[in-house]
Amino acid sequence: MSQSNEEQTTVMDEIGKRKKDHLDITAAGGAGYEKTTGFERYDFLHDALPEVDFDEITCESRFLNRWFSFPLFISSMTGGHHEATPVNAVIAAFCERYNLPFGVGSQRAMLEDPSTRKSFSVVREEAPSAFIAANIGGAQLAGGMEKEQIDLLVDTIRADAIIVHLNPLQELRQKQGDRRFSGIREGIRSLVNDVQVPVIVKETGAGLSESVISQLMDCGVSAFDVAGAGGTSWGKVENIRNGDRERHFTDDWGIPTVDCLLASRELVHDRCELVASGGIRNSVDIAKSLCLGAVIAATAQPVIKAIHEGGYDGLEAMFRQWEEDFRTILCLLGCERPTDLDMIHLRRVQGR
Ligand SMILES: Cc1cc2nc3c(=O)[nH]c(=O)nc-3n(C[C@H](O)[C@H](O)[C@H](O)COP(=O)(O)O)c2cc1C
């Protein structure tokens, strides 16, 4: 049944308001997990005889057959409402300047309201050569998605990949969220067959288990972003939006990022690529992620916070600090490049 214009306007207002709330709540930093990522369980094994020259160290990293200046993916965040346009423009200009990959936020709104397309197309204007990933929810794929719609998602930003986000926890805590999750796996299989670009599957902070990754590897997915627990809690974000003051069990629901990586590192080995995200807050987390089997790390909340507080310059300052710290870590582990990082560079901290 088609919606009346009035009903459709109300739905779009609701989506726009929700997305603005998401930016405001996460930028303020009050929606983190109580449980931790698990990175604190490991310490680096210091190398007093590194045998590398600091100035020779490179941070260049490869992901999905492209080289980037640094092993950091800027996670999917925004788009689909007018206030997202300047935020996406800043992220795009930054990723173009530093040759970093990034993903736009869910493009669902764009399919329903063409006036919001600009908030996505701006990224290609600002980043003509950067690696940009499209984004759509798994729930939108259940039952299949029309080829023209998929083409529109990809063509609007000339996407280099398409990300499918799985977020049942968030949907269930949203008053008007999706409630039908059957058929998503087959929807992803069809998507892989229908698009020319690689498909990446991610969670939004509650983590991908070994079983989920295994099922989707069989569907031909090229990379998995575990987006584990320990960073932004999307149960908590929605609970805050609902005005729930009491602590709810979904505030802290999810698999810690490190447990996701440990469970799947062997499984994906040589067959597809693993992205570490969910609570990546500095270069220590990035380096530990690579030791634990990820080829690249991804981050969301620190990017929004940096832009909120300091615009483009704030984001650039954060990145430069992370880059310098990462090079220091590589040197102190005796590594010349990110791919040298391995489990042997970590030691388990007793009692954690
Ligand atoms: C403001 C904001 C909006 C987000 N919107 C999306 C989205 O549209 N699609 C998506 O796949 N993930 C979205 N995410 C989730 C992030 O990509 C990421 O998986 C999650 O926040 C965990 O990473 P973090 O702990 O670094 O924040 C959003 C995150 C933030 C902070």
The ligand as an SDF file (V2000), in Angstrom:
LIG
                    3D

 31 33  0  0  0  0  0  0  0  0999 V2000
   26.2750    9.6720   14.7660 C   0  0  0  0  0  0  0  0  0  0  0  0
   26.4120    8.2360   14.3310 C   0  0  0  0  0  0  0  0  0  0  0  0
   25.5850    7.7590   13.3210 C   0  0  0  0  0  0  0  0  0  0  0  0
   25.7080    6.4340   12.8700 C   0  0  0  0  0  0  0  0  0  0  0  0
   24.9560    6.0020   11.7990 N   0  0  0  0  0  0  0  0  0  0  0  0
   25.2510    4.8150   11.2220 C   0  0  0  0  0  0  0  0  0  0  0  0
   24.6480    4.4340    9.9820 C   0  0  0  0  0  0  0  0  0  0  0  0
   23.8340    5.1670    9.4150 O   0  0  0  0  0  0  0  0  0  0  0  0
   25.0090    3.2350    9.4400 N   0  0  0  0  0  0  0  0  0  0  0  0
   25.9160    2.4030   10.0530 C   0  0  0  0  0  0  0  0  0  0  0  0
   26.2630    1.3550    9.5050 O   0  0  0  0  0  0  0  0  0  0  0  0
   26.4680    2.7240   11.2400 N   0  0  0  0  0  0  0  0  0  0  0  0
   26.1690    3.8990   11.8330 C   0  0  0  0  0  0  0  0  0  0  0  0
   26.7680    4.2620   13.0020 N   0  0  0  0  0  0  0  0  0  0  0  0
   27.5380    3.2480   13.7550 C   0  0  0  0  0  0  0  0  0  0  0  0
   29.0250    3.3680   13.5560 C   0  0  0  0  0  0  0  0  0  0  0  0
   29.3740    3.1860   12.2010 O   0  0  0  0  0  0  0  0  0  0  0  0
   29.8150    2.3810   14.4550 C   0  0  0  0  0  0  0  0  0  0  0  0
   29.6140    1.0690   13.9820 O   0  0  0  0  0  0  0  0  0  0  0  0
   29.4360    2.4330   15.9230 C   0  0  0  0  0  0  0  0  0  0  0  0
   29.1490    3.7540   16.3570 O   0  0  0  0  0  0  0  0  0  0  0  0
   30.5590    1.8630   16.8090 C   0  0  0  0  0  0  0  0  0  0  0  0
   31.7600    2.5950   16.6490 O   0  0  0  0  0  0  0  0  0  0  0  0
   32.3090    3.6640   17.7370 P   0  0  0  0  0  0  0  0  0  0  0  0
   32.3750    2.9550   19.0680 O   0  0  0  0  0  0  0  0  0  0  0  0
   33.6480    4.0750   17.2060 O   0  0  0  0  0  0  0  0  0  0  0  0
   31.3320    4.8070   17.7810 O   0  0  0  0  0  0  0  0  0  0  0  0
   26.6700    5.5730   13.4820 C   0  0  0  0  0  0  0  0  0  0  0  0
   27.4940    6.0780   14.4990 C   0  0  0  0  0  0  0  0  0  0  0  0
   27.3830    7.3890   14.9290 C   0  0  0  0  0  0  0  0  0  0  0  0
   28.3010    7.8780   16.0190 C   0  0  0  0  0  0  0  0  0  0  0  0
  1  2  1  0
  2  3  1  0
  2 30  2  0
  3  4  2  0
  4  5  1  0
  4 28  1  0
  5  6  2  0
  6  7  1  0
  6 13  1  0
  7  8  2  0
  7  9  1  0
  9 10  1  0
 10 11  2  0
 10 12  1  0
 12 13  2  0
 13 14  1  0
 14 15  1  0
 14 28  1  0
 15 16  1  0
 16 17  1  0
 16 18  1  0
 18 19  1  0
 18 20  1  0
 20 21  1  0
 20 22  1  0
 22 23  1  0
 23 24  1  0
 24 25  2  0
 24 26  1  0
 24 27  1  0
 28 29  2  0
 29 30  1  0
 30 31  1  0
M  END
$$$$
